[in-house]
Amino acid sequence: MTEPRSALPPDIEGVLTIHRKLLSALLAAAAERDAGFLDRVEAELEYRDAHEDPGAEPDLAFAVESAADAELKRLLASARRTMRLGG
Protein backbone atom coordinates (compact mmCIF):
# COMPACT_ATOMS: atom_id res chain seq x y z
CA MET A 1 0.00 0.00 0.00
CA THR A 2 1.34 3.43 -0.94
CA GLU A 3 1.62 6.11 1.74
CA PRO A 4 -0.40 9.27 1.07
CA ARG A 5 1.83 12.07 -0.16
CA SER A 6 1.84 15.55 1.26
CA ALA A 7 1.58 18.55 -1.03
CA LEU A 8 4.40 20.12 0.99
CA PRO A 9 8.11 19.61 0.33
CA PRO A 10 9.60 17.08 2.81
CA ASP A 11 11.72 19.69 4.61
CA ILE A 12 8.71 21.92 5.31
CA GLU A 13 6.60 18.91 6.29
CA GLY A 14 9.33 17.85 8.72
CA VAL A 15 9.60 21.30 10.27
CA LEU A 16 5.83 21.56 10.72
CA THR A 17 5.67 18.06 12.20
CA ILE A 18 8.32 18.70 14.85
CA HIS A 19 6.87 22.13 15.69
CA ARG A 20 3.47 20.53 16.20
CA LYS A 21 4.89 17.77 18.42
CA LEU A 22 6.86 20.29 20.47
CA LEU A 23 3.87 22.60 20.87
CA SER A 24 1.68 19.71 21.95
CA ALA A 25 4.27 18.66 24.57
CA LEU A 26 4.57 22.24 25.85
CA LEU A 27 0.79 22.59 26.09
CA ALA A 28 0.58 19.32 28.02
CA ALA A 29 3.37 20.38 30.39
CA ALA A 30 1.69 23.73 31.07
CA ALA A 31 -1.66 22.02 31.62
CA GLU A 32 -0.14 19.62 34.16
CA ARG A 33 0.79 22.66 36.27
CA ASP A 34 -2.50 24.50 35.71
CA ALA A 35 -5.65 22.37 35.39
CA GLY A 36 -7.67 25.00 33.50
CA PHE A 37 -4.92 26.02 31.09
CA LEU A 38 -6.10 24.12 27.99
CA ASP A 39 -9.69 25.23 28.47
CA ARG A 40 -8.58 28.86 28.70
CA VAL A 41 -6.41 28.53 25.60
CA GLU A 42 -9.34 27.02 23.72
CA ALA A 43 -11.75 29.72 24.87
CA GLU A 44 -9.32 32.48 23.95
CA LEU A 45 -8.26 31.18 20.54
CA GLU A 46 -11.27 29.34 19.12
CA TYR A 47 -12.82 30.87 16.02
CA ARG A 48 -15.97 32.89 16.50
CA ASP A 49 -17.96 34.05 13.50
CA ALA A 50 -20.62 36.72 13.91
CA HIS A 51 -22.47 35.63 10.78
CA GLU A 52 -25.75 33.77 11.18
CA ASP A 53 -24.60 31.08 8.73
CA PRO A 54 -20.80 31.12 8.82
CA GLY A 55 -20.37 28.89 5.77
CA ALA A 56 -22.98 30.52 3.54
CA GLU A 57 -20.47 32.73 1.74
CA PRO A 58 -17.13 30.95 1.93
CA ASP A 59 -14.09 33.09 1.33
CA LEU A 60 -10.37 32.88 1.94
CA ALA A 61 -10.56 34.50 5.38
CA PHE A 62 -13.17 31.97 6.52
CA ALA A 63 -11.12 29.10 5.09
CA VAL A 64 -7.99 30.25 6.96
CA GLU A 65 -9.87 30.75 10.23
CA SER A 66 -11.57 27.39 9.86
CA ALA A 67 -8.25 25.63 9.24
CA ALA A 68 -6.66 27.42 12.22
CA ASP A 69 -9.56 26.41 14.47
CA ALA A 70 -9.31 22.79 13.32
CA GLU A 71 -5.56 22.77 14.06
CA LEU A 72 -6.16 24.31 17.51
CA LYS A 73 -8.60 21.50 18.29
CA ARG A 74 -6.09 18.86 17.07
CA LEU A 75 -3.28 20.39 19.18
CA LEU A 76 -5.42 20.57 22.30
CA ALA A 77 -6.64 17.00 21.79
CA SER A 78 -3.03 15.86 21.36
CA ALA A 79 -1.99 17.68 24.56
CA ARG A 80 -4.90 16.13 26.47
CA ARG A 81 -3.99 12.67 25.13
CA THR A 82 -0.36 13.20 26.20
CA MET A 83 -1.54 14.13 29.69
CA ARG A 84 -3.77 11.02 29.94
CA LEU A 85 -0.89 8.80 28.85
CA GLY A 86 1.44 10.37 31.38
CA GLY A 87 3.76 12.25 29.06
DSSP file (Angstrom, degrees, kcal/mol; ACC not computed):
  #  RESIDUE AA STRUCTURE BP1 BP2  ACC     N-H-->O    O-->H-N    N-H-->O    O-->H-N    TCO  KAPPA ALPHA  PHI   PSI    X-CA   Y-CA   Z-CA
    1    1 A M              0   0    0      0, 0.0     2,-0.3     0, 0.0     0, 0.0   0.000 360.0 360.0 360.0 135.3    0.0    0.0    0.0
    2    2 A T        -     0   0    0      1,-0.1     3,-0.1     3,-0.0     0, 0.0  -0.641 360.0-120.2 -85.6 135.9    1.3    3.4   -0.9
    3    3 A E        -     0   0    0     -2,-0.3     2,-0.1     1,-0.1    -1,-0.1  -0.465  35.4-102.6 -69.6 143.3    1.6    6.1    1.7
    4    4 A P        -     0   0    0      0, 0.0     2,-0.3     0, 0.0    -1,-0.1  -0.450  39.3-130.2 -65.5 141.1   -0.4    9.3    1.1
    5    5 A R        -     0   0    0     -2,-0.1     2,-0.2    -3,-0.1    -3,-0.0  -0.738  10.9-130.0 -98.0 141.8    1.8   12.1   -0.2
    6    6 A S        -     0   0    0     -2,-0.3     7,-0.0     2,-0.2    -1,-0.0  -0.561  10.5-134.9 -83.3 151.6    1.8   15.5    1.3
    7    7 A A  S    S+     0   0    0     -2,-0.2    -1,-0.1     2,-0.1    -2,-0.0   0.602  84.7  86.8 -78.0 -11.7    1.6   18.6   -1.0
    8    8 A L  S    S-     0   0    0      1,-0.1    -2,-0.2     2,-0.1     0, 0.0  -0.583  91.9-101.6 -89.2 150.2    4.4   20.1    1.0
    9    9 A P     >  -     0   0    0      0, 0.0     4,-2.5     0, 0.0     3,-0.4  -0.396  38.8-111.5 -62.3 149.0    8.1   19.6    0.3
   10   10 A P  H  > S+     0   0    0      0, 0.0     4,-2.6     0, 0.0     5,-0.2   0.834 115.2  54.6 -55.5 -36.9    9.6   17.1    2.8
   11   11 A D  H  > S+     0   0    0      2,-0.2     4,-2.0     1,-0.2     5,-0.1   0.912 111.9  43.1 -66.9 -39.9   11.7   19.7    4.6
   12   12 A I  H  > S+     0   0    0     -3,-0.4     4,-2.6     2,-0.2     5,-0.2   0.905 113.4  52.3 -69.9 -40.9    8.7   21.9    5.3
   13   13 A E  H  X S+     0   0    0     -4,-2.5     4,-2.3     1,-0.2    -2,-0.2   0.908 110.5  49.1 -59.7 -42.2    6.6   18.9    6.3
   14   14 A G  H  X S+     0   0    0     -4,-2.6     4,-2.4    -5,-0.2     5,-0.2   0.910 110.9  49.0 -64.4 -43.3    9.3   17.8    8.7
   15   15 A V  H  X S+     0   0    0     -4,-2.0     4,-2.3     1,-0.2    -2,-0.2   0.935 113.1  46.8 -62.3 -46.7    9.6   21.3   10.3
   16   16 A L  H  X S+     0   0    0     -4,-2.6     4,-2.3     1,-0.2    -1,-0.2   0.888 111.1  53.1 -63.3 -38.9    5.8   21.6   10.7
   17   17 A T  H  X S+     0   0    0     -4,-2.3     4,-2.3    -5,-0.2    -2,-0.2   0.935 112.0  42.9 -62.9 -47.5    5.7   18.1   12.2
   18   18 A I  H  X S+     0   0    0     -4,-2.4     4,-2.6     1,-0.2    -1,-0.2   0.874 113.0  52.9 -70.8 -34.4    8.3   18.7   14.8
   19   19 A H  H  X S+     0   0    0     -4,-2.3     4,-2.7    -5,-0.2    -1,-0.2   0.915 110.5  48.4 -62.6 -41.6    6.9   22.1   15.7
   20   20 A R  H  X S+     0   0    0     -4,-2.3     4,-2.3     2,-0.2    -2,-0.2   0.919 112.4  47.6 -65.3 -43.6    3.5   20.5   16.2
   21   21 A K  H  X S+     0   0    0     -4,-2.3     4,-2.2     2,-0.2    -2,-0.2   0.916 114.0  47.6 -63.4 -42.9    4.9   17.8   18.4
   22   22 A L  H  X S+     0   0    0     -4,-2.6     4,-2.5     2,-0.2    -2,-0.2   0.922 112.0  49.2 -64.5 -44.4    6.9   20.3   20.5
   23   23 A L  H  X S+     0   0    0     -4,-2.7     4,-2.6     1,-0.2    -1,-0.2   0.900 110.3  51.1 -62.8 -40.8    3.9   22.6   20.9
   24   24 A S  H  X S+     0   0    0     -4,-2.3     4,-2.3     2,-0.2    -1,-0.2   0.913 111.1  48.2 -62.3 -42.5    1.7   19.7   22.0
   25   25 A A  H  X S+     0   0    0     -4,-2.2     4,-2.4     2,-0.2    -2,-0.2   0.900 112.2  49.1 -65.2 -40.5    4.3   18.7   24.6
   26   26 A L  H  X S+     0   0    0     -4,-2.5     4,-2.5     2,-0.2    -2,-0.2   0.903 110.8  50.1 -65.8 -41.1    4.6   22.2   25.8
   27   27 A L  H  X S+     0   0    0     -4,-2.6     4,-2.4     2,-0.2    -2,-0.2   0.924 111.7  48.5 -62.0 -43.7    0.8   22.6   26.1
   28   28 A A  H  X S+     0   0    0     -4,-2.3     4,-1.8     2,-0.2    -2,-0.2   0.912 111.2  50.0 -63.5 -42.3    0.6   19.3   28.0
   29   29 A A  H  X S+     0   0    0     -4,-2.4     4,-0.9     1,-0.2    -1,-0.2   0.914 112.2  47.0 -63.3 -42.9    3.4   20.4   30.4
   30   30 A A  H >X S+     0   0    0     -4,-2.5     4,-1.1     1,-0.2     3,-0.6   0.895 111.1  52.2 -64.6 -39.2    1.7   23.7   31.1
   31   31 A A  H 3< S+     0   0    0     -4,-2.4     6,-0.2     1,-0.2    -1,-0.2   0.803 101.0  60.6 -69.6 -28.5   -1.7   22.0   31.6
   32   32 A E  H 3< S+     0   0    0     -4,-1.8    -1,-0.2     1,-0.2     3,-0.2   0.798 110.9  41.6 -67.1 -26.7   -0.1   19.6   34.2
   33   33 A R  H << S+     0   0    0     -4,-0.9     2,-0.4    -3,-0.6    -1,-0.2   0.669 125.6  34.1 -90.3 -19.9    0.8   22.7   36.3
   34   34 A D    ><  -     0   0    0     -4,-1.1     3,-2.1    -5,-0.1     4,-0.4  -0.878  69.3-157.6-142.9 102.2   -2.5   24.5   35.7
   35   35 A A  T 3  S+     0   0    0     -2,-0.4     4,-0.3     1,-0.3     3,-0.2   0.766  93.1  44.4 -56.1 -32.2   -5.7   22.4   35.4
   36   36 A G  T 3> S+     0   0    0      1,-0.2     4,-2.2     2,-0.1    -1,-0.3   0.379  83.8 102.0 -94.7   5.8   -7.7   25.0   33.5
   37   37 A F  H <> S+     0   0    0     -3,-2.1     4,-2.5    -6,-0.2     5,-0.2   0.921  81.0  45.2 -58.7 -51.2   -4.9   26.0   31.1
   38   38 A L  H  > S+     0   0    0     -4,-0.4     4,-2.5    -3,-0.2    -1,-0.2   0.879 112.4  52.1 -64.2 -37.7   -6.1   24.1   28.0
   39   39 A D  H  > S+     0   0    0     -4,-0.3     4,-2.5     2,-0.2    -1,-0.2   0.902 110.9  48.0 -64.1 -39.8   -9.7   25.2   28.5
   40   40 A R  H  X S+     0   0    0     -4,-2.2     4,-2.3     2,-0.2    -2,-0.2   0.899 111.0  50.5 -67.8 -39.9   -8.6   28.9   28.7
   41   41 A V  H  X S+     0   0    0     -4,-2.5     4,-2.4    -5,-0.2     5,-0.2   0.938 112.4  47.6 -60.7 -46.2   -6.4   28.5   25.6
   42   42 A E  H  X S+     0   0    0     -4,-2.5     4,-2.2     1,-0.2    -2,-0.2   0.925 112.6  48.1 -61.8 -45.3   -9.3   27.0   23.7
   43   43 A A  H  < S+     0   0    0     -4,-2.5    -1,-0.2     1,-0.2    -2,-0.2   0.868 115.8  45.0 -64.1 -36.6  -11.8   29.7   24.9
   44   44 A E  H  < S+     0   0    0     -4,-2.3    -1,-0.2    -5,-0.2    -2,-0.2   0.865 123.4  31.4 -75.1 -36.8   -9.3   32.5   24.0
   45   45 A L  H  < S+     0   0    0     -4,-2.4    -2,-0.2    -5,-0.2    -3,-0.2   0.581  85.0 114.7-104.7 -11.4   -8.3   31.2   20.5
   46   46 A E  S  < S-     0   0    0     -4,-2.2     2,-0.2    -5,-0.2    23,-0.0  -0.282  74.2-101.3 -64.7 149.7  -11.3   29.3   19.1
   47   47 A Y        -     0   0    0     18,-0.2     2,-0.5    19,-0.1    -1,-0.1  -0.499  36.6-170.6 -74.1 132.1  -12.8   30.9   16.0
   48   48 A R        -     0   0    0     -2,-0.2     2,-0.5    -3,-0.1    -1,-0.0  -0.989   2.3-165.5-125.0 123.9  -16.0   32.9   16.5
   49   49 A D        -     0   0    0     -2,-0.5    -2,-0.0     2,-0.1    13,-0.0  -0.926  13.1-157.2-111.4 131.2  -18.0   34.0   13.5
   50   50 A A        +     0   0    0     -2,-0.5    -1,-0.1     3,-0.1     2,-0.1   0.564  62.7 106.2 -82.2  -8.6  -20.6   36.7   13.9
   51   51 A H  S    S-     0   0    0      1,-0.1    -2,-0.1     3,-0.1     4,-0.0  -0.388  74.6-130.8 -71.7 150.0  -22.5   35.6   10.8
   52   52 A E  S    S+     0   0    0      1,-0.3    -1,-0.1    -2,-0.1    -3,-0.0   0.888 106.4  24.8 -66.3 -38.8  -25.8   33.8   11.2
   53   53 A D  S >  S-     0   0    0      1,-0.1     3,-2.2     4,-0.0     4,-0.4  -0.817  76.7-168.6-127.1  89.5  -24.6   31.1    8.7
   54   54 A P  T 3  S+     0   0    0      0, 0.0     3,-0.1     0, 0.0    -1,-0.1   0.614  84.7  44.0 -62.1 -13.9  -20.8   31.1    8.8
   55   55 A G  T 3  S+     0   0    0      1,-0.1     7,-0.0     3,-0.1    -2,-0.0   0.405  84.3  95.9-106.6   2.9  -20.4   28.9    5.8
   56   56 A A  S <  S+     0   0    0     -3,-2.2    -1,-0.1     1,-0.3    -4,-0.0   0.869  97.4  26.5 -63.8 -38.4  -23.0   30.5    3.5
   57   57 A E  S    S-     0   0    0     -4,-0.4    -1,-0.3    -3,-0.1     5,-0.1  -0.702  86.1-160.9-125.0  79.2  -20.5   32.7    1.7
   58   58 A P        +     0   0    0      0, 0.0     2,-0.3     0, 0.0    -3,-0.1  -0.321  19.4 163.0 -63.9 138.4  -17.1   30.9    1.9
   59   59 A D     >  -     0   0    0      1,-0.1     4,-2.3    -2,-0.0     5,-0.2  -0.879  53.0 -90.5-143.6 177.9  -14.1   33.1    1.3
   60   60 A L  H  > S+     0   0    0     -2,-0.3     4,-2.6     1,-0.2     5,-0.2   0.895 122.6  53.5 -61.9 -41.5  -10.4   32.9    1.9
   61   61 A A  H  > S+     0   0    0      1,-0.2     4,-2.5     2,-0.2    -1,-0.2   0.921 110.9  46.6 -61.1 -43.5  -10.6   34.5    5.4
   62   62 A F  H  > S+     0   0    0      1,-0.2     4,-2.7     2,-0.2    -1,-0.2   0.909 111.4  52.0 -64.1 -41.3  -13.2   32.0    6.5
   63   63 A A  H  X S+     0   0    0     -4,-2.3     4,-2.2     2,-0.2    -2,-0.2   0.906 111.5  46.3 -62.2 -42.1  -11.1   29.1    5.1
   64   64 A V  H  X S+     0   0    0     -4,-2.6     4,-2.6     2,-0.2    -2,-0.2   0.936 114.5  46.8 -66.2 -47.0   -8.0   30.2    7.0
   65   65 A E  H  X S+     0   0    0     -4,-2.5     4,-2.5     1,-0.2    -2,-0.2   0.895 112.3  50.8 -62.4 -40.2   -9.9   30.7   10.2
   66   66 A S  H  X S+     0   0    0     -4,-2.7     4,-2.2    -5,-0.2    -1,-0.2   0.913 111.5  47.2 -64.2 -43.1  -11.6   27.4    9.9
   67   67 A A  H  X S+     0   0    0     -4,-2.2     4,-2.2     2,-0.2    -2,-0.2   0.901 112.3  50.2 -65.3 -40.5   -8.2   25.6    9.2
   68   68 A A  H  X S+     0   0    0     -4,-2.6     4,-2.3     2,-0.2    -2,-0.2   0.907 110.8  49.2 -63.9 -41.8   -6.7   27.4   12.2
   69   69 A D  H  X S+     0   0    0     -4,-2.5     4,-2.2     2,-0.2    -2,-0.2   0.900 110.2  50.7 -64.5 -41.1   -9.6   26.4   14.5
   70   70 A A  H  X S+     0   0    0     -4,-2.2     4,-2.0     1,-0.2    -1,-0.2   0.901 111.2  48.5 -63.6 -40.5   -9.3   22.8   13.3
   71   71 A E  H  X S+     0   0    0     -4,-2.2     4,-2.7     2,-0.2    -2,-0.2   0.887 108.5  54.0 -67.8 -38.3   -5.6   22.8   14.1
   72   72 A L  H  X S+     0   0    0     -4,-2.3     4,-2.7     1,-0.2     5,-0.2   0.934 109.3  48.4 -58.5 -46.1   -6.2   24.3   17.5
   73   73 A K  H  X S+     0   0    0     -4,-2.2     4,-2.3     1,-0.2    -2,-0.2   0.897 111.8  49.2 -62.8 -40.6   -8.6   21.5   18.3
   74   74 A R  H  X S+     0   0    0     -4,-2.0     4,-2.4     2,-0.2    -1,-0.2   0.914 112.4  48.3 -64.7 -42.8   -6.1   18.9   17.1
   75   75 A L  H  X S+     0   0    0     -4,-2.7     4,-2.5     2,-0.2    -2,-0.2   0.927 113.1  46.6 -63.9 -45.0   -3.3   20.4   19.2
   76   76 A L  H  X S+     0   0    0     -4,-2.7     4,-2.5     2,-0.2    -1,-0.2   0.900 112.5  50.2 -65.2 -39.7   -5.4   20.6   22.3
   77   77 A A  H  X S+     0   0    0     -4,-2.3     4,-2.3    -5,-0.2    -1,-0.2   0.901 111.1  49.7 -64.0 -40.1   -6.6   17.0   21.8
   78   78 A S  H  X S+     0   0    0     -4,-2.4     4,-2.4     2,-0.2    -2,-0.2   0.909 111.1  48.8 -64.3 -42.6   -3.0   15.9   21.4
   79   79 A A  H  X S+     0   0    0     -4,-2.5     4,-2.1     2,-0.2    -2,-0.2   0.908 112.1  48.6 -63.8 -41.8   -2.0   17.7   24.6
   80   80 A R  H  X S+     0   0    0     -4,-2.5     4,-2.2     2,-0.2    -2,-0.2   0.893 111.2  50.1 -65.7 -38.9   -4.9   16.1   26.5
   81   81 A R  H  X S+     0   0    0     -4,-2.3     4,-2.1     2,-0.2    -2,-0.2   0.911 109.1  51.9 -64.6 -42.4   -4.0   12.7   25.1
   82   82 A T  H  <>S+     0   0    0     -4,-2.4     5,-3.1     1,-0.2     4,-0.5   0.903 109.8  49.6 -59.4 -42.6   -0.4   13.2   26.2
   83   83 A M  H ><5S+     0   0    0     -4,-2.1     3,-1.0     3,-0.2    -1,-0.2   0.919 110.0  50.0 -63.6 -43.7   -1.5   14.1   29.7
   84   84 A R  H 3<5S+     0   0    0     -4,-2.2    -1,-0.2     1,-0.3    -2,-0.2   0.858 111.4  49.1 -63.4 -35.1   -3.8   11.0   29.9
   85   85 A L  T 3<5S-     0   0    0     -4,-2.1    -1,-0.3    -5,-0.1    -2,-0.2   0.485 119.6-110.4 -85.0  -2.8   -0.9    8.8   28.8
   86   86 A G  T < 5       0   0    0     -3,-1.0    -3,-0.2    -4,-0.5    -2,-0.1   0.837 360.0 360.0  80.3  33.5    1.4   10.4   31.4
   87   87 A G      <       0   0    0     -5,-3.1    -1,-0.2    -6,-0.1    -4,-0.2   0.440 360.0 360.0 102.2 360.0    3.8   12.3   29.1
